[in-house]
Each structure stands twice: as structure tokens, then as C-alpha cells.
Amino acid sequence: MFGELLPRGGGDPIPLLQKKLLIGRRSSCDIVLEFPNVSSHHCELELIEGHWQIRDLNSSNGVKVNGERCVEKWLAPGDEISVAKHHFVISYQPTGETPLPVEEADPFAMSLLEKAGLQRRQSERRHNPLPPPSKKPGSGPQKFSDEEDSALQWLNGD
């Protein structure tokens, strides 16, 4: 046995008996997850140089490692894997002297607008809208010229 997947919230551990395992809904998969939100061939686990790697096989509902969606990722012991909405913790002892490979940054993790500093990441955006601008005391309604009034009426369809 090369390790096991421990279901979050209880259930029997799933032994990792081969160095390459196909996870999916089909009965032909090595690890069968019979849930409608799991793709027929959802992802693959592979033991490479003593470390497990997970690879999404273009599934509908994706794969996450420690809460981050990924296409391919090296797994450390204790990492949480989410296959669709089903959560597991991987438990294994790395073999050999090779350390966990360093992953390159995903070039598609950030949009070009974010890289250029023209847009903030979704997680950094404010959740509350900005308050309305404050009015100066004593200032009444704003006055427009006749030309501006007719343009506003035309824009509003009046």
C-alpha cells in the first residue's frame, strides 16, 4: 500500500494500492465515487519519485487541493483533496531522498488586467459598495443648462 485517502466527515479509508490511480464515477475506475457531480473520469493520482501528484482530467466540477482549484498539483502528506464536493485527506510516507518538487507559478492564475494592476483580485475586492458622496451643507439640487437638460431627457427616453 502506498498510502490512503481519508474521507472528511467519516467513512472508510481508501487504500492507494497502485502507483497510478484513476478516480471517477465509472465502475472501470480504480477509485469509484458514485456521485452525480463526479465526472466519469474525474482525476488521476500518480506516485512519482516517492510523492503523489493529482491531475484533473478536464472534469466538470474540478479538483481542489487545500481549497485551491488546480489542474495538476504535487501532494504533501495531510493535504486536503476535493473531488467535486467530496473531501479527502491524503496520508502517505514520502519515499526516497527526493524532496517534494517545487511547483512553478500557474501563468493563468491571474488575469492580464490583474498583472497590469488595472483590476484587483476577486478576493481583494470590496464586498460593500462605496457610500454616496457627501453633499456640502447648503447646496441644493444641482442646476443644469437647458442643453444638458435636453440631453438628459433624451438619454432617459423622456
Buried (B, 14 or more C-beta within 10 A) or exposed (E): EBBBBBEEEEEEBBEBEEEEBBBBBBEEBBBBBEEEBBBEBBBBBBBEEBBBBBEBBEBEBBBBBEEEEBBBBBBBBEBBBBBBEBBBBBBBEBEEEEEBEEEEEEEEEEEEEBEEEEBEEEEEEEEEEEEEEEEEEEEEEEEEEEEEEEEEEEEEEE
